[in-house]
Amino acid sequence: MSETGTAPRGSRTGRVLRRTALGAVLMVLLLLGGTGFRVWQVARSDDRRPVDMIVVLGAAQYHGKPTPVLRARLEQALELYNEGLTEHVVTVGGSQVGDEYTEAETGRLWLAKQGVPENKITDVETGADTLGSMKAVATLARERGWSSALIVSDPWHSMRARTMAGDFGLDAWASPTRSGPMVQTRATQFHYIFRETGGLLYYRLTHAPAEVLSDRLG
């Protein structure tokens, strides 16, 4: 202390800076923790209910055959359709260079083989990422006068997909898959919770597609 009994200005400034930095770190940790908890919470929930449409988000396919990830989503959608929760199923997803089939077309063909009438299935063959896919689905919904949707995707992806659907004006709920590669091990679950937490925060901050960031985190 100085002769006047007051603390040096430099030490007070240092304490303020340290407290400010600590407060900022705590806020970031709370934000990350809160977002991660919501991703986990929605992943564990199944909000199935009557809706205008079931939306099956795309995943990779090989020559018109669904990969295990896509098949798990399609099986979930088929279960919801057979429960009578909707009359319409929308399959979503484009294609990679050289692909003969799109993800959406593959989904439509698979569902038709399981007995879903073809006139009840609409394939939306656009969208290279979740944001583009949900925008295309929202456009379709407006054209047909639909307003509510059950989003079918992997558990950890459900919160981000549902959020995007809501931002495009849909009343959206999630009914995640309960099978497939994405839910097989604890390590896989932790990996995708971490990845989707970053992807969701990036989307909320930028309203831009989060797949690029998710890929970097993955």
Steps between C-alpha positions, in 0.01 A plus 500: 500500500606861453569743787143631472359152568357437153587208275708580193288566192688233306401222740130604496501500120658158495235358733221647287650352184541159664143503626371609161694223328376245753143619452532470122638146531217400731241644260650304210502181707138555602401563138679188382362293784145625456504442125654155539231411755223604258657293221509201736149567633337519156699196389342296779146625434245373248233762437296291258154644440255556212653737244461609140818322394788283613833633373781248455834677475740351250817301552731312269373239256676255270344450156148548635555291813487679836806486722437380857467864615236583239321170548465563875334834421267342244401223740413762760290693249322182392411425861356848545305476175358160594384646831278733299671821612496648150393432142814648346868412514765732357843359423783748466850508356697560184782301344875498468679537168463177304205366701218345301250547784436782745460440872137613475426267209662209681282569803185521289574171325573320828179624665294405197641145518384484863144578397472877532288620204714692253251786487561551873877541459666817372872510434675834533822450307665825598714612790868429547472565874235499772421870460444469126290189550275661759456808282386279211262309729352825631441618143321173420291532816383849406405382151287219642358681799687290756627652822614223734772238474668214681872513422668159476877497527771369729448585868787748524399681180138546605534822699674689219261370233196584712634848570554569130153375412350732759697794366341436159154522651416134559353362820766232536566215739760225496466123499861379488621157398571246771716269290785521255871590520444836669372348824712190537768606750550757774805633317294559186229674699748730675670582170177608334371694801823702495481545124134603496547739791754691293284478189190630677685791661654591164158499336344712775779756469513516120179341364730336247541128427679333786626192314840654422565570867363159600733331256795686647397398849452142382 
